[in-house]
Amino acid sequence: MTTAHLTIDLSAIASNWQALNRLTDCATAAVIKADAYGLGIEQVGPALAAAGARQFFVAATEEGAALRRVLGPGPEILILSGHMDGDAPLLQQADLVPMINSVDQLLTQVEALPGHHFGVQLDSGMNRLGMEPAEWAALRDIAEAQDLRLVMSHLACADEPDHPMNAAQLASFQEMVQGVQAPLSLAATGGILLGRDYHFDLTRPGVGLYGGLPFVDAAPVVTLDLPVIQIRDVEPGETVGYGNTFVAQRPTRIATVAAGYADGLIRAMGGSATVTCDGQKLPVVGRVSMDMLTIDVTALNHAPAQLQLLGQHQSVDTVAGFAGTIGYEILTSLGARYNRTYIG
């Protein structure tokens, strides 16, 4: 088989949710946007529901409707982009909770779906989504007179515990929600780790569920094994791959494996990345191409049938570091071409 194999451990995802839940005294939701960070809502959604999650966040109404088809009635599904034009039928049919981000969205919600539940997102300083303090002060009475399910905000620097922005946003959020009777939420994965002052009534972990930082105690979730297509001997002075970027300095054995940037293995990681074989690190050499990587396997005393990029020895954040990016991008880029196995 020449297609790389991606193994996704659903029990590890459930275990990570339970571990983060134990760090709080409040309810814990699950962020499952972008097709469960690329790992598949049809499998991940039920696994998290079975672990105890009863509230789920997605980015868009279409994602929410897809998740409702997977989970069925019961769990609460909240839409981070709020109520966009044309969303009303799906919001109603799938029983979704839009997180209102602006004055215009609130007017659309009240006019298109009178009496339908919603939440509100506040901007506590990130300047990305949410009502600013003056907008919220003007509309708070209207919002609280409706079926208001949640008031939330989002931290910009939660993965840096000592960053002053965390305390500033906490103070801003506390001021804006003083006296609000609806449940409150501020913390995603990083916010959970900042401590109970940030937890309020509901936390909403995302990347930590899938094995990513800043949750350093997360159980590994994904394993990516790359089949070896061919092994060749390269003499000193010979080059490998596009642009002649790798020049052999000694007799070198090169394994070509079946995966590349079309599979989400970011081109920028070439030249600094490693793969592993039974825990032994082996360098990627030359450029990452569309369907292939080339690996220096000279250190091995055998011809491997496959090499591992993600797994016990290299996390998504390790691989992200090769490309100067973050684990989120690696997870959500994992391609549809992989053969996938779900365990647990």
C-alpha positions as CSV (number, residue, x, y, z in Angstrom):
1,M,0.0,0.0,0.0
2,T,1.5,3.3,-1.1
3,T,-0.8,5.7,0.9
4,A,0.4,6.9,4.2
5,H,-1.6,5.7,7.3
6,L,-3.0,8.0,9.9
7,T,-4.1,6.4,13.2
8,I,-6.4,8.4,15.5
9,D,-6.8,7.3,19.1
10,L,-10.4,8.2,20.2
11,S,-9.8,7.0,23.7
12,A,-6.9,9.5,24.0
13,I,-9.2,12.3,22.9
14,A,-11.7,11.2,25.5
15,S,-9.0,10.9,28.1
16,N,-7.7,14.4,27.4
17,W,-11.2,15.9,27.7
18,Q,-11.6,14.1,31.1
19,A,-8.2,15.3,32.3
20,L,-9.0,18.9,31.4
21,N,-12.5,18.6,33.0
22,R,-10.9,17.4,36.2
23,L,-8.9,20.7,36.4
24,T,-12.1,22.6,36.8
25,D,-15.2,22.8,39.1
26,C,-17.4,23.9,36.3
27,A,-18.9,22.4,33.1
28,T,-16.5,21.5,30.2
29,A,-17.5,21.7,26.6
30,A,-15.5,20.5,23.6
31,V,-14.4,22.6,20.6
32,I,-14.9,20.4,17.5
33,K,-14.6,23.0,14.7
34,A,-12.8,22.3,11.4
35,D,-14.0,18.7,11.3
36,A,-12.7,18.1,14.8
37,Y,-9.4,19.8,14.0
38,G,-9.1,17.6,10.9
39,L,-9.6,14.3,12.7
40,G,-13.3,13.7,11.8
41,I,-16.5,14.8,13.6
42,E,-18.3,11.6,12.8
43,Q,-15.9,9.7,15.0
44,V,-14.6,12.3,17.4
45,G,-18.0,13.8,18.2
46,P,-19.6,10.6,19.6
47,A,-16.4,9.8,21.5
48,L,-16.5,13.1,23.3
49,A,-20.2,12.8,24.0
50,A,-19.6,9.3,25.5
51,A,-16.8,10.8,27.6
52,G,-19.3,13.3,29.1
53,A,-19.3,16.4,26.9
54,R,-22.7,17.9,26.5
55,Q,-21.8,21.2,24.8
56,F,-19.9,21.6,21.6
57,F,-18.4,24.6,19.8
58,V,-18.0,24.8,16.0
59,A,-17.0,27.7,13.8
60,A,-19.9,27.9,11.3
61,T,-23.6,27.1,11.1
62,E,-22.9,24.5,8.4
63,E,-20.5,22.7,10.7
64,G,-23.1,22.8,13.5
65,A,-25.8,21.2,11.3
66,A,-23.3,18.4,10.3
67,L,-22.5,17.8,13.9
68,R,-26.2,17.7,14.8
69,R,-26.7,14.9,12.3
70,V,-23.9,13.0,14.0
71,L,-24.9,13.6,17.6
72,G,-28.7,13.7,17.3
73,P,-30.8,15.7,19.7
74,G,-29.7,16.6,23.2
75,P,-26.2,18.1,23.2
76,E,-25.9,21.9,22.8
77,I,-24.1,23.0,19.7
78,L,-22.8,26.6,19.7
79,I,-21.7,28.6,16.6
80,L,-18.7,30.9,17.1
81,S,-19.3,32.9,14.0
82,G,-22.8,33.8,15.3
83,H,-25.8,34.5,13.1
84,M,-24.8,35.2,9.5
85,D,-27.1,36.1,6.7
86,G,-29.0,33.0,5.5
87,D,-28.3,31.0,8.6
88,A,-31.8,31.2,10.2
89,P,-33.2,28.0,8.6
90,L,-30.3,25.8,9.6
91,L,-30.1,27.4,13.1
92,Q,-33.7,26.5,13.7
93,Q,-33.8,23.1,12.0
94,A,-30.6,21.8,13.7
95,D,-31.4,23.5,17.1
96,L,-28.1,25.5,17.1
97,V,-27.0,28.3,19.4
98,P,-25.4,31.2,17.6
99,M,-22.9,33.2,19.6
100,I,-23.9,36.8,18.6
101,N,-20.9,39.0,17.9
102,S,-22.3,42.4,16.9
103,V,-25.3,44.7,17.0
104,D,-26.2,43.7,13.4
105,Q,-26.1,40.0,14.3
106,L,-28.4,40.6,17.3
107,L,-30.9,42.5,15.2
108,T,-30.8,39.7,12.6
109,Q,-31.3,37.1,15.3
110,V,-34.3,38.8,17.0
111,E,-36.0,39.6,13.6
112,A,-35.3,36.2,11.9
113,L,-35.7,33.9,14.8
114,P,-37.7,35.5,17.6
115,G,-37.6,33.5,20.7
116,H,-34.8,31.2,19.5
117,H,-31.9,30.8,21.9
118,F,-28.6,32.4,21.4
119,G,-25.4,33.4,23.2
120,V,-23.2,36.5,23.1
121,Q,-19.5,36.9,22.6
122,L,-17.8,39.9,24.1
123,D,-14.6,41.5,23.0
124,S,-12.4,41.7,26.1
125,G,-9.4,43.0,24.2
126,M,-8.5,40.6,21.4
127,N,-10.2,42.7,18.7
128,R,-11.3,39.8,16.6
129,L,-14.9,38.8,17.4
130,G,-17.5,40.0,19.8
131,M,-19.3,43.1,21.1
132,E,-17.2,45.9,22.5
133,P,-18.1,47.2,26.0
134,A,-20.2,50.1,24.8
135,E,-22.2,47.9,22.4
136,W,-22.8,45.4,25.1
137,A,-23.9,48.0,27.6
138,A,-26.4,49.4,25.0
139,L,-27.9,45.9,24.1
140,R,-27.5,44.0,27.3
141,D,-31.1,44.4,28.5
142,I,-32.4,43.3,25.1
143,A,-30.1,40.2,25.1
144,E,-31.0,39.3,28.7
145,A,-34.7,39.5,28.0
146,Q,-34.3,36.7,25.4
147,D,-33.3,33.0,25.8
148,L,-29.6,33.9,26.5
149,R,-27.6,30.6,26.9
150,L,-24.1,31.9,27.4
151,V,-21.9,35.0,27.5
152,M,-18.3,34.4,26.5
153,S,-15.0,36.0,25.5
154,H,-11.7,34.6,24.3
155,L,-8.1,35.1,25.5
156,A,-5.4,36.2,23.1
157,C,-2.3,35.1,25.1
158,A,-3.4,32.2,27.2
159,D,-0.5,30.0,26.0
160,E,1.8,32.5,27.7
161,P,0.8,32.3,31.4
162,D,2.8,35.4,32.5
163,H,1.5,37.7,29.7
164,P,-0.2,40.8,31.1
165,M,-2.9,40.5,28.5
166,N,-4.4,37.6,30.4
167,A,-5.1,39.6,33.6
168,A,-6.2,42.6,31.5
169,Q,-8.8,40.5,29.6
170,L,-10.0,38.8,32.8
171,A,-10.6,42.2,34.4
172,S,-12.4,43.5,31.3
173,F,-14.6,40.4,31.1
174,Q,-15.5,40.5,34.8
175,E,-16.5,44.2,34.4
176,M,-18.7,43.5,31.4
177,V,-20.5,40.5,32.9
178,Q,-21.1,41.9,36.4
179,G,-24.6,40.9,37.3
180,V,-25.2,38.7,34.3
181,Q,-27.4,35.7,35.2
182,A,-26.5,33.6,32.1
183,P,-23.6,31.1,32.3
184,L,-20.2,32.7,31.6
185,S,-17.1,31.3,29.7
186,L,-13.6,32.7,29.1
187,A,-11.2,29.8,29.0
188,A,-10.2,27.5,26.2
189,T,-7.3,25.0,26.7
190,G,-4.8,27.6,27.7
191,G,-7.2,29.5,29.9
192,I,-8.0,26.3,31.8
193,L,-4.3,26.0,32.7
194,L,-4.2,29.6,34.0
195,G,-6.3,28.6,37.0
196,R,-9.8,28.7,38.4
197,D,-10.1,32.5,38.2
198,Y,-10.5,32.0,34.5
199,H,-12.9,29.1,34.5
200,F,-16.3,30.8,35.3
201,D,-19.3,28.4,34.5
202,L,-18.0,26.7,31.3
203,T,-14.6,26.0,29.8
204,R,-14.2,25.0,26.1
205,P,-10.9,23.1,25.4
206,G,-9.9,22.7,21.8
207,V,-6.4,21.8,20.8
208,G,-5.6,20.2,24.1
209,L,-8.2,17.5,23.3
210,Y,-6.2,16.5,20.2
211,G,-2.7,16.3,21.9
212,G,-1.5,19.9,21.3
213,L,0.2,22.5,23.4
214,P,-0.2,24.2,25.8
215,F,-1.6,21.1,27.5
216,V,1.8,19.3,28.0
217,D,0.1,16.4,29.8
218,A,-2.1,15.5,26.9
219,A,-2.1,11.9,25.7
220,P,-0.9,11.6,22.1
221,V,-3.8,11.3,19.7
222,V,-2.4,10.9,16.1
223,T,0.2,8.6,14.6
224,L,1.3,9.0,11.0
225,D,3.2,6.2,9.3
226,L,4.7,6.9,5.8
227,P,5.3,3.9,3.5
228,V,8.7,3.7,1.8
229,I,8.4,3.6,-1.9
230,Q,12.1,3.2,-2.8
231,I,15.6,3.2,-1.3
232,R,18.6,4.3,-3.3
233,D,22.3,4.8,-2.7
234,V,23.6,8.3,-3.4
235,E,27.3,9.0,-3.9
236,P,29.2,12.0,-2.5
237,G,28.5,15.1,-4.7
238,E,25.2,13.8,-5.9
239,T,22.0,15.8,-5.2
240,V,18.5,14.8,-4.1
241,G,15.2,16.4,-5.0
242,Y,14.1,19.7,-6.6
243,G,16.6,22.5,-6.8
244,N,19.6,20.4,-5.8
245,T,19.1,21.6,-2.2
246,F,20.7,18.5,-0.7
247,V,24.2,17.5,-1.7
248,A,25.5,14.2,-0.3
249,Q,28.8,14.6,1.6
250,R,29.3,10.9,2.0
251,P,27.8,7.6,0.7
252,T,24.2,8.1,1.6
253,R,21.1,5.9,1.6
254,I,17.9,7.8,0.6
255,A,14.4,6.5,1.3
256,T,11.6,8.1,-0.7
257,V,8.3,8.0,1.3
258,A,4.7,8.5,0.1
259,A,3.5,11.8,1.6
260,G,4.1,15.5,0.8
261,Y,2.5,18.9,0.9
262,A,-0.6,17.7,-0.8
263,D,-1.1,15.6,2.4
264,G,-0.6,18.6,4.6
265,L,3.1,18.1,5.3
266,I,4.1,21.8,5.0
267,R,6.8,22.5,2.5
268,A,8.5,24.8,4.9
269,M,9.5,22.0,7.1
270,G,12.0,20.5,4.6
271,G,15.6,20.8,5.7
272,S,14.9,20.7,9.5
273,A,12.4,17.9,9.9
274,T,13.0,14.4,11.1
275,V,11.0,11.2,11.0
276,T,11.6,8.2,13.2
277,C,12.1,4.5,12.9
278,D,11.7,2.6,16.2
279,G,12.4,5.9,18.0
280,Q,15.6,6.7,16.0
281,K,15.5,10.1,14.4
282,L,16.3,10.4,10.7
283,P,16.6,13.6,8.8
284,V,14.4,14.7,6.0
285,V,16.7,15.9,3.1
286,G,15.9,18.0,0.1
287,R,12.6,19.8,-0.5
288,V,9.2,18.5,0.5
289,S,7.4,17.8,-2.8
290,M,3.7,17.3,-3.5
291,D,3.6,13.5,-2.9
292,M,7.0,12.6,-1.5
293,L,9.6,13.2,1.1
294,T,13.2,12.0,0.9
295,I,14.8,10.7,4.1
296,D,18.5,9.9,5.0
297,V,18.3,6.4,6.3
298,T,22.0,5.7,6.3
299,A,22.1,5.2,10.0
300,L,19.7,2.2,9.8
301,N,21.1,-1.3,9.4
302,H,18.0,-2.5,7.5
303,A,15.6,-1.3,4.8
304,P,12.5,0.0,6.6
305,A,9.0,-0.6,5.1
306,Q,7.7,2.6,6.7
307,L,8.8,5.6,8.7
308,Q,6.9,7.6,11.3
309,L,6.4,11.4,11.2
310,L,3.8,11.8,14.1
311,G,3.5,9.5,17.1
312,Q,5.0,8.7,20.4
313,H,8.4,10.2,19.5
314,Q,7.3,13.4,17.6
315,S,4.2,15.3,18.6
316,V,2.1,17.6,16.4
317,D,3.9,20.6,18.0
318,T,7.3,19.0,17.3
319,V,6.5,18.7,13.7
320,A,5.0,22.2,13.7
321,G,8.3,23.5,15.0
322,F,10.1,22.1,11.9
323,A,8.0,24.4,9.8
324,G,7.9,27.4,12.1
325,T,4.2,27.1,12.7
326,I,1.8,25.7,15.4
327,G,0.3,22.3,16.1
328,Y,-3.2,23.6,15.1
329,E,-2.0,24.1,11.5
330,I,-0.5,20.6,11.3
331,L,-3.6,18.9,12.6
332,T,-6.1,20.8,10.4
333,S,-3.9,20.3,7.4
334,L,-3.7,16.5,7.6
335,G,-4.9,15.4,4.2
336,A,-7.9,13.4,3.0
337,R,-5.6,11.0,1.1
338,Y,-4.4,9.2,4.2
339,N,-5.8,5.8,5.0
340,R,-7.4,6.4,8.4
341,T,-7.8,4.0,11.3
342,Y,-9.7,4.9,14.5
343,I,-8.8,3.1,17.6
344,G,-10.2,3.2,21.2
